[in-house]
Amino acid sequence: MDRHLTDADMTLFTQLRMTAFGKTVIDLANDPACDEWTFSQKIFHALDKEITAREQRRTQKLLKASRSPNPDACVEEIRYLPDRNRGS
């Protein structure tokens, strides 16, 4: 069987709910620059892309569910002013 992956094969990856993995595998299969990669390197690269995409989707889902007034807020950007706790 000597068939190359194309964008037409994305429906199979979508059905498997592995769109990022599928897109990466198709890109790797059609990119001559990756011909020197081993099979394992290609698979691990595609798996990494899928895991990253899933984590990003989960984070976005949680942010949306939080109904935060500022979903772009970042803990590292909190500014603690010296007189913050000095009250009345």
C-alpha positions in Angstrom: 0.0 0.0 0.0 1.7 3.1 -1.2 -0.7 5.9 -0.4 0.2 9.3 1.1 -2.0 11.1 3.6 -3.9 14.2 2.3 -6.3 16.7 3.8 -9.1 14.4 2.6 -8.0 12.0 5.4 -8.8 14.6 8.1 -12.4 13.3 8.4 -11.0 10.0 9.8 -9.0 11.9 12.4 -11.9 14.2 13.2 -14.1 11.1 13.8 -11.5 9.8 16.2 -11.5 13.2 17.9 -7.8 13.6 17.1 -7.8 16.6 14.8 -4.5 18.2 16.0 -2.8 14.8 15.7 -4.2 14.2 12.3 -3.3 17.6 11.0 0.3 17.2 12.3 0.6 13.6 10.8 -0.6 14.8 7.4 1.8 17.8 7.5 4.7 15.6 8.5 3.9 13.1 5.8 3.9 15.8 3.1 6.9 17.8 4.3 10.1 16.7 2.7 12.0 18.5 5.5 10.8 15.8 7.9 11.8 12.8 5.8 14.9 12.3 8.0 12.8 12.0 11.1 12.2 8.6 12.5 8.7 7.1 12.7 8.8 7.5 16.5 9.9 11.1 16.3 7.0 11.9 14.0 4.5 10.1 16.2 5.7 11.7 19.4 5.6 15.1 17.7 2.0 14.6 16.6 1.0 13.3 20.0 2.6 16.4 21.6 0.5 18.6 19.3 -2.7 16.7 20.2 -2.0 16.9 23.9 -1.3 20.6 23.7 -4.5 21.2 21.7 -6.6 19.3 24.2 -5.1 21.2 27.1 -5.8 24.5 25.4 -9.4 23.5 24.6 -9.9 22.4 28.2 -8.5 25.6 29.5 -10.7 27.7 27.2 -13.8 25.6 28.2 -13.0 26.2 31.9 -12.4 29.9 31.4 -15.7 30.2 29.5 -17.5 28.3 32.3 -16.0 30.6 35.0 -17.8 33.6 33.5 -14.9 35.7 34.6 -15.3 39.4 33.9 -11.6 39.4 32.9 -10.7 35.9 31.4 -7.3 37.3 30.3 -6.3 38.0 34.0 -3.0 36.5 35.1 -1.9 35.8 38.6 1.6 36.9 37.8 0.3 40.4 37.0 -1.3 41.0 40.4 0.1 44.2 41.9 0.2 44.3 45.7 0.4 47.9 46.9 2.3 48.6 50.2 -0.7 50.3 51.8 -3.2 47.7 50.6 -4.0 46.3 54.1 -3.8 49.6 56.0 -7.4 50.4 56.7 -9.4 52.8 58.6 
